[in-house]
Amino acid sequence: MPPSVAPGKQAVTLRNIEGKGSRLVPRLKFSTQSVKVTEQFEAWRAFNSMAELEAVTAPTEGFDASSASYHLGGLQLTSFELSPMNVRYTRDIQRRLGLDHWCLSVVTKGPVGYQKDDSELSVAPGNLLLHSYAAPFSGQMDNTNYSSLFFARDDFWDIAEHLEGGANQVMEGPMSQIVRDFMLSLIARADGLTQADASAITEAFGHLVRAMVVNSPAAIEAARAPIAAAQFDRARRFINANLKWPGLTPDAICANIGVSRRQLFYLFEQHGGVATYIRNRRLAACYAALARIEDGRRISAIAYEYGFLNLSSFNRQFSARYGFSPSEARAAAHDGHALPGTESTFVDWLHRISDR
């Protein structure tokens, strides 16, 4: 019998491995096989704390589960192998974790049951499901294998309405089959993906998913969010499209999207205010530029491009946001080292793609 380990700790493998001419992308692997049988379910629940989990059989009888995650910059690829269990992602969990990622999942062994509001789906092997972590859902796994690509909502602000229109359903049509094949190809080659591959993969995925959802037959109007959510979407689209503009102020946003200052501040209250949101998105843009190996500009030039006129102030704000300096972020991207403060749970890794 395997020795007992602290749930969610020693069973984690976090690696940055050097390949020929380039380092492999960071990966996070977890398996309950290294955990005492009677503690396997609790170990899995501690590791994957982003939902309420309920084992179908007695947890003391053992719970085989594993995941392998690969950090691809703006994407996270994760493959799961799961024993039977029920999953509930609640509004309280969403608020506590602050997740609103989009997720495309392809089932390779199933099926998977999925419920949201009054809709219910059975996702069969080979199906591609689009769903969001901005809203509650539940599901059932039955000795299930599936793989998911998680992507940050802000990185796809330009097709937000199309994503909402296609959400919580099995994607259909030729483009969905191409996206599914793209994901399956990534999964098959995941262990060999390098840092140099990650940028190309992220760009290719962006083109594919845009082509898929913009051409989706789903009724976009029927899936519109309430007025406040629609206003927030318009506001952050405008912000993301104008991060380099020196005139990006609350008044400019109000004038361009047609809301009052009071309403704008209300929309961004849970994000620390509109000024904080703008600053964080600009810091994320600087982080992305620093992580691009081919971008050889000075840190000060990158900071200046996004409105940070004082380098010392930029360094302080960047370090406060990410826990490491801009120079450390650039060095880590160039040599593949893990960044200071890197965490080792599944939720920690999801935050990595939204906090970029």
N, C-alpha and C positions, 0 to 999 in steps of 0.2 A: 504494500500500500504506500502511495507517495507520502512524504512527510507533510505535516500541516504547515501552512504558511498564512501570514496575515492576509485577510481578504483584500484583493485588489492591489497588492503590493508586489511581493516577490515573483508573482506569476507574470509580471509585465516585462517585456523585452523592448527596450528602446535603443535603436541603432542608427548610426551614421557610418556607412561602410564605404571604403574607398574602392572604386572600380578602376578600370584602365582609362587613364586620362581624365576621369571625372568621378566625383563621389556620387554614390547612390543617394536617392532622395531619402529624407528621414522617414523612418517607419516605426510604428508602435504595434507590438503583437502581444496578445493575451490569450491564455488558455487555462481552463480549469483542470486540465490533466495533471498539473503540478500541485494541485490542492487536495487535501484530504477529502475523501468522497463525501462525508457528511457536511463539509463546509463549502462544497463547490458552488451551490446556488447562491449563498451569501457572498462568496468571492465575486461571482459574476455581477450580482446586484450592486456591490460596492464599486466595481469598475465602471459599469454602465449605469450611472445614476441619473440619466436623463429621462427616465420614465419609471412608473410603478410597475414592477414585474411580479408575476404570480406563476409559480411552477405548477404544471398540471399534475405531476406525480409528487409524492412526498419528497421534499427537499433533501431529507436525510438519505434517500436512496441514490443520490448522486445527480449531477447535472452537467452533461457534456456541452461545452460551449467554447467558442474561440472567435477571435476577430483579428484581422490584420489591416492596419491603416497606413496609408502612404500620403505624406504631405506634399502636394504638388503646387505650392504657392497659393493661388486663388481657389484651389479645389482640394477636397480630401476624398480619396478613394478608400473605401472600407469594405472588406468581405467578411460575412458572418456565417458561422455554422452553429445552429442552435437546436437544443432539445425543445420538446413541446413546452410552451408557456404562453401566458396572456400578458399583453402590454397595454398600459394606459398612460397616455401623455396628456396631462391635465393643464388647465389654465394656470393653476398655482405653480406648477413646475415651470411652465413657460415664463412666467413673471420672475420666478426666483433665478432661473438660469440666464434669462435675457436672450434666448435663442430665437431667431426668426429665419433660419436658413431654409433654402430650397433643397430638395433632395429628389434625385432620380434613382430608382431602385430597379434592378433586374433580378428576377427570381430564377434560380437555377435548380432548386429542389423545393418542392412545396406541396400544396399551395399555401398562400398567406391570406388570412382574413383581414380585412381593413374596413373600419367604420369611422365616419365623420358625420356629425349631425344626424340627418335621417338617411344618409346614403350608406350602402354596404357593398363591398366588392370582394370577390374571390380572385386573387392574383395568381394565375397559374404559371408554371415554369415557362420561361421565354417571354413573359409579359414585362412591360416597362411601366412603372407607376411613378407619377409625379405628385409629390405632396409637399406640404409646408410645415415647418416647426413654429410658425407664428400662431397656429390655432390647435386646439385639442383634437386628439384622435385616439383610437384604440385598435388593437389588432390581436390576432392569434397566430402562433407559430406551431408547426407540427413537423418536427425533425426537418427544419427548414434551412436551406442555404440560399443566401442572396447577397448581392453586392450593391453598394450605393455610392453615388457621387454627390457630396454635399457642396453647395456653393452659396456664397454670401449674397443676400438680397440686394445690397447696395451695388454690387458689381454688375447687376443685371437690371438696373433701374430703368433702362430704356425700353424694356419689354415687360415691365411689371404687370400691365393689364393683360397681356397675352398669357403670362404665367398663371395669373389668377384664373383666367378663363379655362385653362387646361388642367388646373389643380384637382387633386383627389379623384383621379380617374386613370384608367389604363390608357396609355397613349397609343394611337392607331395611325396608320398610314405609312407610306414609304419612308418618310424621314425618321419616324420613330424606330423603324427597323434598322436604319443606318446608325442611329444613336445607340441602340441596343448592341449592335455589332461592334461599334467603337468601344463601348464599355467592356464587353466581353474580351476584346483584344487587349485592353489595358490590364484587365484582371489576369490574363494569361501571362503577361509580361511584367507584372508589377514588381517582382523582386529584382529585376534588372534595370528598372528605370533610373536614370541619372538626373542630377540637378539640371544639366543642359536640356534634358528632355522635357522637364516640367513646364517651362515657359511655352514651348511649342504645343504641348498637350492642352494647356489652359486656353490658348488662343484658338486651337482647333475646336475644342469643346464649345467655346462661346459662339463660334460661327454655326456649329451644328444645332445647338439647342435653340438659337434664334430662328433658324430656318424651320425647325420643327414646330415651335409654338406659334409663330406668326402665321403659319399656314394651318393651324389646328382648326377643325370645324366647330369647336366648342363655342357656345354663345358667350362672348366676352361680356356683353352688357348684362346678362343674367348673373354673372359672377362678380359684378362690381361690389366693392366694399362699401360700407356706409360712408356718408359724406365726409366725416372727419378723417377716415382712413384714406379716402381719395385725395383729400387736400394734402395730407402728409406725404402721400406718394408723389404728388406734383411738386411739393416743396423740395423733397430730397432729390428728385430728378434734376430740378433746376440747380440745386447746390452741386451735385456731382458733375454736371455739365459745365460748371463755371468755377471750379476750384482755383484756377490760375488767375481769375479776374480780381483785381484789387478792389473793385467796387462791390464785391459780394457782401452785402450787409443785410440786416433784417428788413430795412426799408426797401431795398432793391428786390428782395424776395417777395415781399407783400405786393409791390407794384406789378411784378411779373406774373404772379399766380392768382392775384385777386382776392387776398384775404387781409383782414385787419391785423395790426401788430398784436393785439390781445389774443386773437385766434391763433396766430403763428406761435406765440409763446406757449399757448396751451398745447398745441400739437407736439411741441418738442420738449414738453415738461419732463417726461419720463427719460429723456436722453440727456438731461442736465442742462437744457436750454439750447436755443438755436446756435448761439455763439460757440458753445462747447461742441455741438455736433459738427459745425463747420471746421473747427480746429482739428477735431479727431479725424475727419475725412481727409483733411490736408496732410496730417501726419501720416495717415495710411498711404496716401499717394507718394509721399516722400519715402516711406518704408519700401513700397513696391519698386521705386526707382533705385534705391540703394541695393535691393536684392537682385537687380538685373546685372548680371556679370558684364554685359556689353556696354553698360552705361558708366563711362569713366570720368564723368564730371566731378568737380569738387563737391563736397557735401554742402558747402555754403551756396553754391550755384543752384543745387536742387532745392534747398530750403528757400532761397530767394524766389525761385520760380513759383512757389506755392504760398508766397506772402509772408514768409518768416524773414524779416529784414535784419534781425539781430541773431547772429550765430549762437552766442552764449544762451540766449533765451530759447532758441530752437532746441539746443542740446538738452536743456533742463526739461522742456515740455516733452520731448521725445522720450527721454529716460523715465519721466514720471508716468508716461502712457504705457511703455512696453517693458520697463524694468532693465533695460540695457541701452547703451549709447548708440548714436547713429554709426559711429566708426565700428563698433562691435557688430552691428547688424550687417554692415557691408563686408566685414572680414568673414563672418559666418557664411554669408552667401557665396563668397569666393572660394573658401576652403571646405565648406560642407560641415563645419563643426556645429554642434547643438548650441543654441543661444543660452546665455545665463538665465536661470530661473525657469527653464523649460519644464513643464509639468508632465505628468504621466498617466492621467486618466482620459477616458474618451471625451468627456465634456471639455476638459482643458484643450484638447486638440481641436475640437470644433470651434472654440473661441479663437484659435490661432488664425483661422481664415477670415473671421469677421473683424478681428482686431488689427489686421495688417494695415 
